[in-house]
Amino acid sequence: MYINKQNRIMWIDACRGIGILLVVLGHCDFFFNKYIYGFHMPLFFMLTGYLWKKESSFVCAIKKYFLRYIIPYFILCTINGVINCFIFAINGNDLSRILYFFVGIIYSRGSSQWMPNCSPLWFLTALFVALVVFYAINLVKSVVLKGCLLILCPIISASLSTLKVVKLAWNIDTALMAVLFILLGVILSKKQKQEVNIKNSIIVVLALLVIGVTAVYFNPIIMVNFDNNRYGNPVLMITGASCLSMVVIKISQIVTSQFKCNFLTFWGRHTIFVMGFDYLAGSIVNNIMYPFGFGNSFTLFIGKIIVLTIGIFIWTAIVKKIKNDNIRRVLQC
């Protein structure tokens, strides 16, 4: 398991890099979005579970999760809100929509109607809630009761999905399903071997790929949407998401055992920034490409990669100049 000088596990950064690039790609409306959306969010939940550890107290855990996810959430939402207000003022748009943004940010309703061009940030509130719930359940001493509660969480989420209940605040409904994938990540971390057997891993990857693709294909929904808590068939969704997430995890482990993968690890270290500004990057690229007639999914993806890369370097340079360690640590997203 290769760990760099910053004590970061390289395959996890590479895996996150693949995951966030798939998020960017998915927002470009590629023809295989059904498969991307079938697992890219569960992949992040599983990786969070892989790194999960018990803190000294429940209060310390909540504080840690709040600083790691909720503070960046509000900072990035606010920045996008200011940018949108500025654009609205220049274009003479109806400024009453700003009220929608305010409510949407507080509620964390991940849609372009309710959030200022940064709706992918719904993931942060969902992850925060999922981690708090997961931690609370792990405080239960009874193994049987703990197991029942862990199983009950995805059942409740799937039931809310089937009943098409209105989206809950801070994505509580989706967070309950995320608890399952966090659990799978925790289990994976306990079963993980230090050395990667490439031959065996390739066989496992192929088997999981077949099962995962098949499950996603036969799931009777146009596209799984964790943001809206819409899963289609929950069993097929969980099967497809788990298997395809494991495929990416295994591939990341194989590749990083042989190569440094600086490109992937670079993106993996800045996933929150990308979630916060992916839509803004898309708007910039579309406004540049549209007059020239280059508005297709592939050019949009490449354009967003370029714009986001520039944005990451600018953001990183600004953060490095902040003298307060706590503030700098929060903004390293």
Helices and strands as residue ranges (DSSP letters): H 10-26, H 33-36, H 40-51, H 58-65, I 66-70, H 71-91, H 97-107, G 119-121, H 122-138, H 143-163, G 169-171, H 172-191, H 198-218, H 234-256, H 262-268, H 271-289, G 290-292, H 297-320, H 325-331
